[in-house]
Amino acid sequence: MSDVEVDDAPVAPVQSGGAMDINQALQEVLKTALIHDGVVHGLHEAAKALDKRQAVLCVLAENCDEPMYKKLVQALCSEHQIPLIKVDNNKKLGEWSGLCKIDNTGKARKVVGCSCVVIKAQDFKRITSLGK
């Protein structure tokens, strides 16, 4: 992906001084990790990152069609003590992780569903150190 597509990933505006819910916080974390190339999409890449213990966070979509897919990701997360967050819709997760096109008005178009997203550890350490 080019940097232009990554920088245009849709994110809801953060209200200063207001409380964030889990979805807004997750959107911000995914956007920051996406900018710094710390996001892994899909089962194969996610399983590799989880098995090598390179992951700091895993996000799984609840509406995944394949039960063995969810079972594998949950087992890898529990085996390696990696936090797992579940979201209700794979289209939302795909949009948050940059698997979409952004039109001129800033709306997400052609959103691709994504059932699993992993944020890698070495990139997360670098990302959090930049924010300080």
CORFEN-V785432 format. One record per run of one state. SS is the DSSP state (a for helix, b for strand, c for the rest). FROM is the first residue (numbers start at 0). LEN is the number of residues. If there is no record, write none. Layout:
BEGIN
<<SS & FROM & LEN> <SS & FROM & LEN>>
END
This chain:
BEGIN
<<c & 0 & 2> <a & 2 & 5> <c & 7 & 14> <a & 21 & 14> <c & 35 & 3> <b & 38 & 3> <c & 41 & 1> <a & 42 & 9> <c & 51 & 3> <b & 54 & 7> <c & 61 & 5> <a & 66 & 13> <c & 79 & 4> <b & 83 & 4> <c & 87 & 2> <a & 89 & 7> <c & 96 & 4> <b & 100 & 2> <c & 102 & 5> <b & 107 & 2> <c & 109 & 6> <b & 115 & 5> <a & 120 & 10> <c & 130 & 2>>
END
